[in-house]
Amino acid sequence: MSTSNYFDNYLDLFQHPGWKQLMQETQEVFDTLSYDSCRDHKDFLSVQAARQQLQKLLKFEDLIKLSLQQLEEETDDNDTL
């Protein structure tokens, strides 16, 4: 898979209504996970792990777009040399 195809696939995915729905629902779940509800250290670790995983998913689109932007800037810099 070419680099262009790699990013194009993700950019297409991010425009899909299903992606937007997934992100909305993921945010809702993330918002319900509160450390205040933890009764003990085990509960705390469980909430912490869940929040970390959900946060990775919530930031995925931004990370892909940032990677693409950096790649384009590197390509532009190489073209000017």
C-alpha positions in Angstrom: 0.0 0.0 0.0 1.4 3.4 -1.0 1.7 6.2 1.5 -0.9 8.2 -0.5 -3.4 5.3 -0.5 -2.8 4.8 3.3 -3.8 8.4 4.1 -6.5 8.6 1.5 -8.2 5.5 3.1 -8.2 7.2 6.5 -9.4 10.5 5.2 -12.3 8.8 3.4 -13.1 6.9 6.6 -13.2 10.1 8.7 -15.8 11.6 6.3 -18.1 8.6 6.8 -21.2 9.0 9.0 -20.3 5.8 10.8 -17.0 7.3 11.9 -18.7 10.4 13.2 -21.2 8.2 15.0 -18.5 6.1 16.5 -16.6 9.2 17.7 -19.8 10.7 19.3 -20.6 7.5 21.1 -17.0 7.0 22.2 -16.9 10.5 23.6 -20.2 9.8 25.5 -18.7 6.7 27.1 -15.5 8.5 27.9 -17.5 11.3 29.6 -19.3 8.8 31.8 -16.1 7.2 33.1 -15.4 9.0 36.3 -12.8 8.4 38.9 -15.3 9.5 41.5 -17.1 6.2 41.1 -14.1 4.2 42.0 -14.4 2.2 45.3 -10.9 0.9 45.4 -7.6 0.8 43.6 -8.7 -1.9 41.2 -11.7 0.2 40.1 -9.4 3.2 39.6 -7.0 1.1 37.4 -9.9 -0.2 35.4 -11.3 3.3 34.8 -7.9 4.6 34.0 -7.2 1.9 31.4 -10.6 2.4 29.7 -10.2 6.2 29.6 -6.7 5.8 28.1 -7.9 3.4 25.3 -10.9 5.6 24.5 -8.8 8.7 24.4 -6.4 7.0 21.9 -9.4 6.4 19.7 -10.8 9.9 20.1 -7.4 11.4 19.1 -6.8 9.0 16.2 -8.2 11.3 13.5 -6.1 14.2 14.7 -2.9 12.1 14.8 -3.4 10.8 11.2 -4.0 14.3 9.9 -1.0 15.6 11.8 1.1 12.8 10.3 -0.1 13.6 6.8 0.7 17.3 7.4 4.2 16.5 8.6 4.8 14.2 5.6 3.6 16.9 3.2 5.9 19.5 4.9 8.8 17.1 4.6 8.0 16.5 0.9 7.8 20.3 0.3 11.1 20.8 2.0 12.7 18.1 -0.1 11.3 19.6 -3.2 12.8 23.0 -2.5 16.4 21.6 -2.0 
